[in-house]
Amino acid sequence: MSLVCSLGLALSRNILSRTLSPRMIVPLREYKMRPNKHRTLQHKKARASKVMKVQLYEADLQRRIETNDPSITPAEKKMFYKIMGILPPTNEKEVKMSYIGSTGALIDTYVPTEGDGKASILSKEGAKEGLTKGTGKGKSFLAARKIRSYEDDFDQKTFLLQAQEIYIKAHKSLVENGEDECLLKYVTEKAYPEMVHNVRRKTLRWEFIKSLEPPTIVHIRTQDLLQKQNKFAQVTVRFHTQQTLAVYDRFGRLIHGSEVVAKDVLEYVVFERHLASIYESWRLHSKIIPDWAPQKPSSLLTTVLPDYEEGEESSQTEVEVEHDDEAIYDQHGNKMKTSS
């Protein structure tokens, strides 16, 4: 056994002598028996006295603080947190501000002039319209400059192309997805319930054909909400386009519009953006319908009255018709039950 150990020791020394330099060779016996001491004995006593004294706090005090003991004073609690390097807990009664991504109304609503601004300048309406338009252009210029202070690359010509794209994508998303929340990518929280109202259980067919006139910006406004730096911007764009719209009920019956007949549509659409947030984008906010605009045709609702025998009172017929309107039908149009 001793012969094997001596051969192994000699072999290891031979390998070390070939791979390492003479200065790096350390005798194995001396390395193994070397005591674990400092290389110099100077200042040995000073090194021995270098200890960190840890101040141990009472476990009872920490327990009282964690259990919110009413007997402990706020000064003691504050000093304990300060010594331990712990941030004091926040007050639960503090009012937390909720994020506001859009305004709930229009800022200085734009009022379209009657006849879409076609009145003569010599007339009373035309002169009043020119004065109002001049004042509005000045405010719009200042508001556009305020938008550029938040959005450096804001350009009205580029914005018009972006606004038309948002307008088309919002309507296509409504047709394809219905009440899905992906519509909020293109419309604000104010416009969302207005667009999805009365859309459930209906089929929409909408198509944007072309623009009869290039879109134009007619109104720009900015406003602070709740605080000075929380600024919102609204831009009103005039669209004169050609579209087709058809609405079908759950039984596939046409109740409004047509997929074949195209209509000329004149709209004043408001787009909004939260300027204080760098992650927000322009979204469709509202639509301005002037008082002089022609009324839209009502939906086509057709009903078939049942046959009654002669001599029955008309009041009974009216009751039966109202009772029949309140009936609940299945997907095939068959009456299931009647609400009482």
Buried (B, 14 or more C-beta within 10 A) or exposed (E): EEEEEEEEEEEEEEEEEEEEEEEEEEEEEEEEEEEEEEEEEEEEEEEEEEEEEEEEEEEEBEEBBEEEEEEBEEEEBEEBBEEEEEEEEEEEEEEEEEEBBBBEEBBBBBEBBBEBEEBEEEEEEBEEBBEEEEEBEEBBEEBBEBBEEBBEEBEBEEBBEEBBEBBBBBBBBBBEEBEEEEBBEBBBBBBBEEBBEEBEEEBBBBBBEEEEEEBEBBBBBBBEBEEEEBBBBBBBBBBBBBBBBBBBBEEEEBBBBEEEEBEEEBBBBBBBBBBBBEEBEBBBBBBBEBEEBEEEEEEEEEEEEEEEEEEEEEEEEEEBEEEBEEEEEEEEEEEEEEEE
